[in-house]
Amino acid sequence: MTVPPDLAPEITVVAEPASTTVAIRGQVTIYSLSAVQAQLANLPEGPDVSLDLTQVTRLDTAGAWLVTTLREKITARGAGFEVRGLAPEAQSFLDSVEKAMPHPEAASDERKTIADLVAGIGAAVVGAVSLLLSLLGYFGMFLARLARAFRHPREFRLTALVHHCEEVGLKAVPIVALMAFLIGVVLAFQGASQLRQFGAEVFVVDLIAVSILRELGILLTSIIVAGRTASAFTAAIGSMKMREEIDAMRTLGLDPAMTLFVPRILALLLMLPILGLIADIAGLFGGALMAWVELGISPAMFQTRLVEGTDVSHFLAGVIKAPVFALIIGVIGCRSGMQVQSNAESLGQMTSKAVVMAIFSVIVADAAFSIFFAQIGF
């Protein structure tokens, strides 16, 4: 790059046995970067270097980068380096560029001890407890705002509730029904192939009924809803936080918890049991269809065996889980949205974490319910 004559800096090098003084006069910018680099490439290697920038009229990012790299080069060979004559503003700018410079991280050769392992486990436990307490805090916030909505009905947003019921429930019906239907088909087919060996094909009805009504119907429905809804809640609330809309709501006197959390979580509480019921019906229908095709069990016989051999407690066990799963998914989705920072990368990370956390928490809660029901004989 050709440097215009009025932008070309003047460089004076005074070499002494103890130190080398480099004085630059003019502009140290991207236009003169190559010329300055060429003149500073042949500095004496022995003594310390003092860079005098008193007469520098302009210093841009490229010039600050040049000074920083020169400092690193001089100090790397064990010599001293000093910058003199910069105004406070230019010195602050130079310090900012120096802090922003990438520095390779040296690989640690230290072997981890048992104490390090225990410390890592302790840190993980503390992080898990902090996350649990945070989720409990958001759950308590939801309960407080819900109680406030009962005391002050005018503050409750019915239109938002209806909208979220449609998004969470109505639009999820096709995928939930299809999933449950296919699960019923698979259970009937696999159960038939195993029970046929013992001449107990008729018990495939009991297998389908207990599996669908008690476990798989509501569990798989909750997993699908967690994937759809937890990510949607996080993305919607997180994007609002990125655009500072939540701060604007607080400025206008609107409570974000009342406006954003209550309609979403309440919609889940209302719609997830309905979705679970739809999944149960679709799963039983798929199982009955496959039992008819594979085993010759007619729909009437399937219905009779279902009514006589299946206790209503299996259906109630699945229904009882639905509100708990809904609270878990809704609280995790809203809390993850509020944790989004002011960048798109944070939004993507929290959306992924919300889905994984919601699905994992639903499965853990289902396991806890199974153990509890087994202990009380339900």
C-alpha positions in Angstrom: 0.0 0.0 0.0 1.4 3.4 -1.0 1.4 5.8 1.9 0.4 9.4 1.1 3.3 11.8 1.8 1.3 13.8 4.4 0.5 10.5 6.3 3.9 9.0 6.3 5.4 9.2 9.8 8.9 10.1 10.6 10.8 7.6 12.7 14.0 8.4 14.6 16.1 5.6 16.1 18.8 6.5 18.7 20.8 3.4 19.6 22.8 3.5 22.8 24.6 0.7 24.7 22.0 0.7 27.5 18.9 1.3 25.6 17.4 2.2 22.2 15.0 5.1 21.9 12.5 5.1 19.0 10.7 8.4 18.4 7.7 8.5 16.0 6.3 11.7 14.6 3.1 11.9 12.6 0.2 9.4 12.2 0.4 5.7 13.1 -2.6 4.3 11.3 -3.5 1.5 9.0 -2.2 3.5 6.0 1.3 3.7 7.4 1.4 0.3 9.1 3.6 -1.4 6.6 6.1 1.4 6.4 6.4 1.6 10.2 6.8 -2.2 10.5 9.6 -2.1 7.9 11.5 0.5 9.8 11.1 -1.1 13.2 12.1 -4.6 11.9 15.8 -3.9 12.3 15.9 -2.7 15.9 19.0 -3.7 17.9 18.2 -6.9 19.8 20.3 -6.3 22.9 19.2 -3.3 24.9 15.9 -2.1 26.2 13.6 -0.2 23.9 11.9 3.1 24.8 9.1 4.1 22.4 8.4 7.9 22.3 5.0 8.7 21.0 4.9 12.3 22.2 4.6 13.7 18.6 2.2 11.1 17.3 -0.9 13.0 16.0 -3.1 10.0 15.4 -3.2 6.4 16.6 -5.9 4.0 15.4 -6.5 0.4 16.1 -3.9 -0.8 13.6 -1.3 1.5 15.2 -2.2 0.2 18.7 -1.9 -3.3 17.4 1.6 -2.5 16.1 2.7 -1.1 19.4 1.3 -4.1 21.3 3.0 -6.6 19.0 6.3 -4.7 19.2 6.0 -4.9 23.0 5.4 -8.6 22.9 8.4 -9.1 20.6 10.8 -7.1 22.7 9.7 -8.6 26.0 9.8 -12.1 24.6 13.6 -11.8 24.2 14.0 -10.6 27.8 14.5 -6.9 27.1 12.5 -4.0 28.6 9.9 -2.0 26.7 8.5 1.4 27.6 5.9 3.6 25.9 6.2 7.3 26.7 4.4 10.5 25.6 0.9 9.2 25.1 -2.1 11.3 26.1 -4.4 9.7 28.8 -7.1 9.0 26.1 -4.6 7.3 23.8 -3.1 5.3 26.6 -6.5 4.0 27.6 -7.2 3.1 24.0 -3.8 1.3 23.8 -4.6 -0.6 27.0 -8.0 -1.7 25.6 -6.4 -3.1 22.4 -3.7 -4.8 24.4 -6.4 -6.5 26.6 -8.3 -7.6 23.5 -5.3 -9.3 21.9 -5.6 -13.1 21.8 -3.2 -15.0 24.0 -2.7 -18.7 23.5 -3.5 -20.7 26.6 -0.7 -23.0 27.8 -1.7 -26.6 28.2 -1.7 -27.6 31.9 0.5 -30.5 32.6 -0.7 -30.8 36.2 -2.3 -34.1 37.0 -5.6 -34.0 38.7 -5.6 -35.3 42.3 -8.4 -36.8 44.3 -8.9 -33.4 45.9 -9.5 -31.9 42.4 -12.0 -34.6 41.6 -13.8 -34.1 44.8 -13.8 -30.3 44.2 -15.3 -30.8 40.8 -18.0 -33.1 42.2 -18.8 -30.5 44.9 -19.0 -27.7 42.3 -21.4 -29.8 40.2 -23.6 -30.5 43.3 -23.6 -26.8 44.2 -24.6 -25.9 40.7 -27.4 -28.4 40.6 -28.7 -27.2 44.0 -28.5 -23.6 42.8 -30.5 -24.5 39.7 -33.1 -26.3 41.7 -33.5 -23.4 44.0 -33.8 -21.0 41.0 -36.5 -23.2 39.6 -38.3 -23.3 42.9 -38.1 -19.5 43.0 -39.8 -19.2 39.6 -42.4 -21.8 40.7 -43.1 -19.7 43.8 -43.3 -16.6 41.6 -45.9 -18.3 39.4 -48.0 -19.3 42.4 -47.8 -15.8 43.9 -48.9 -14.1 40.6 -51.6 -16.7 40.1 -53.0 -15.9 43.6 -52.8 -12.2 42.7 -54.7 -12.9 39.5 -57.5 -14.4 41.6 -57.6 -11.4 43.9 -57.4 -8.9 41.0 -59.0 -10.5 37.9 -58.6 -7.4 35.8 -54.8 -8.0 35.8 -55.2 -11.5 34.3 -54.8 -11.6 30.5 -57.5 -14.0 29.2 -56.7 -13.4 25.6 -53.1 -14.4 26.2 -54.2 -17.6 27.9 -56.5 -18.6 25.0 -53.7 -17.9 22.5 -51.2 -20.0 24.4 -53.8 -22.8 24.8 -54.1 -22.9 21.1 -50.3 -22.9 20.6 -49.5 -25.4 23.3 -52.5 -27.7 23.0 -54.5 -27.4 19.7 -51.5 -27.3 17.4 -49.9 -30.2 19.2 -52.8 -32.6 18.7 -51.7 -34.0 15.3 -48.2 -34.9 16.4 -49.3 -36.3 19.8 -52.1 -38.4 18.3 -49.9 -39.8 15.6 -47.1 -40.6 18.0 -49.5 -42.4 20.4 -51.1 -44.3 17.6 -47.8 -45.6 16.4 -46.7 -46.5 19.9 -49.9 -48.5 20.3 -49.2 -50.3 17.0 -45.7 -51.1 18.1 -46.7 -52.3 21.5 -49.4 -54.6 20.0 -47.1 -56.0 17.4 -44.2 -56.7 19.8 -46.5 -58.0 22.5 -48.2 -60.3 20.1 -44.9 -61.8 18.8 -43.9 -62.6 22.4 -47.2 -63.7 23.9 -48.0 -66.0 21.0 -45.2 -68.3 22.2 -47.3 -69.0 25.4 -50.7 -69.0 23.8 -51.6 -65.8 25.8 -52.3 -63.5 22.9 -55.4 -62.1 24.6 -53.2 -60.5 27.3 -51.9 -58.1 24.7 -54.9 -56.0 25.5 -53.8 -55.7 29.2 -50.2 -54.9 28.0 -51.4 -52.1 25.8 -53.9 -50.7 28.3 -51.5 -50.6 31.2 -48.5 -49.3 29.2 -50.5 -46.6 27.4 -52.7 -45.4 30.2 -50.2 -45.6 33.1 -46.9 -44.6 31.5 -46.3 -44.1 27.8 -49.3 -42.0 26.9 -48.6 -39.1 29.3 -44.8 -39.6 29.3 -44.3 -39.4 25.6 -46.8 -36.6 25.3 -44.9 -34.6 27.9 -41.6 -35.2 26.1 -43.1 -34.0 22.8 -44.6 -30.9 24.6 -41.3 -30.3 26.3 -39.5 -30.2 22.9 -42.1 -28.0 21.4 -43.2 -25.7 24.2 -40.1 -25.3 26.4 -38.1 -24.2 23.4 -40.9 -21.9 22.3 -41.2 -20.3 25.7 -37.4 -19.8 26.0 -37.1 -18.4 22.5 -40.1 -16.0 22.9 -39.1 -14.6 26.4 -35.4 -14.7 25.5 -35.9 -12.6 22.3 -37.9 -10.1 24.3 -35.1 -9.8 26.8 -32.6 -9.4 24.0 -34.6 -6.5 22.6 -35.0 -5.0 26.1 -38.8 -5.4 25.8 -39.0 -6.8 29.4 -37.2 -3.7 30.7 -39.7 -1.6 28.8 -42.5 -3.6 30.4 -41.2 -2.9 33.9 -40.8 0.8 33.0 -44.5 0.9 31.9 -45.5 -0.7 35.3 -46.2 -4.1 33.8 -45.2 -7.2 35.8 -43.3 -9.6 33.4 -44.2 -12.6 35.6 -47.9 -11.8 35.4 -47.8 -10.9 31.7 -45.5 -13.7 30.4 -45.3 -16.5 32.9 -48.8 -17.0 34.2 -50.6 -17.4 30.8 -48.0 -19.8 29.5 -47.7 -22.1 32.5 -51.5 -22.0 33.1 -52.1 -22.9 29.4 -49.8 -26.0 29.9 -51.7 -26.9 33.1 -55.0 -26.9 31.2 -53.9 -28.5 27.9 -51.4 -31.2 28.9 -54.1 -33.4 30.6 -56.2 -33.1 27.5 -53.3 -34.0 25.3 -52.6 -36.9 27.5 -56.2 -38.1 27.1 -55.9 -37.8 23.4 -52.7 -39.8 23.4 -54.4 -42.5 25.5 -57.3 -42.8 23.0 -55.0 -42.8 20.0 -52.7 -45.3 21.6 -55.5 -47.7 22.4 -56.9 -47.3 18.9 -53.6 -48.1 17.4 -53.2 -51.1 19.6 -56.7 -52.4 18.9 -56.1 -52.0 15.2 -52.9 -54.0 15.3 -54.4 -56.6 17.6 -57.2 -57.1 15.1 -54.8 -57.4 12.1 -52.1 -59.5 13.8 -54.1 -61.6 16.3 -57.6 -61.5 15.1 -58.9 -59.9 18.2 -62.0 -58.0 17.1 -62.7 -54.5 18.3 -65.6 -55.7 20.4 -63.5 -58.3 22.1 -60.7 -55.7 22.6 -63.2 -53.3 24.2 -64.7 -56.0 26.5 -61.2 -57.2 27.6 -60.2 -53.5 28.1 -63.2 -52.7 30.3 -63.1 -55.9 32.4 -59.3 -56.3 32.8 -58.1 -52.8 33.2 -58.6 -50.9 36.4 -59.4 -47.2 36.4 -56.4 -46.6 38.6 -54.1 -47.0 35.6 -55.9 -44.1 33.9 -55.8 -42.0 37.1 -52.1 -42.6 37.5 -51.4 -41.1 34.2 -53.8 -38.1 34.7 -52.2 -37.3 38.1 -48.8 -36.9 36.5 -50.0 -34.4 33.8 -50.2 -31.2 36.0 -46.8 -31.9 37.5 -45.2 -32.4 34.2 -46.8 -29.2 32.9 -45.4 -27.2 35.8 -42.0 -28.6 35.2 -42.0 -27.8 31.5 -43.5 -24.3 31.9 -41.2 -23.2 34.8 -38.1 -24.5 33.0 -39.0 -22.8 29.7 -39.8 -19.4 31.4 -36.8 -19.5 33.6 -34.4 -20.3 30.7 -35.9 -17.4 28.7 -35.1 -15.0 31.5 -31.5 -16.3 31.6 -30.8 -15.2 28.0 -28.2 -12.6 27.6 -28.0 -9.8 25.0 -26.7 -12.0 22.1 -28.0 -14.6 19.7 -25.6 -17.3 20.9 -27.0 -17.1 24.4 -30.5 -17.5 23.0 -29.5 -20.6 21.1 -27.7 -22.1 24.1 -30.5 -21.5 26.6 -33.1 -22.9 24.1 -31.2 -26.1 23.8 -30.6 -26.3 27.5 -34.3 -25.7 28.2 -35.4 -28.7 26.0 -32.8 -31.0 27.5 -33.5 -29.9 31.0 -37.3 -30.2 30.6 -37.1 -33.7 29.0 -34.7 -34.9 31.7 -36.8 -33.5 34.5 -40.0 -35.1 33.1 -38.3 -38.5 33.0 -37.0 -38.1 36.5 -40.4 -37.1 37.8 -42.0 -40.0 36.0 -39.5 -42.4 37.7 -40.3 -40.8 41.1 -44.0 -41.2 40.5 -43.5 -44.9 39.6 -41.6 -45.6 42.8 -44.1 -43.7 44.9 -47.1 -45.5 43.3 -45.4 -48.8 43.8 -44.8 -48.0 47.5 -48.4 -47.1 48.2 -49.8 -49.9 46.0 -51.6 -47.6 43.6 
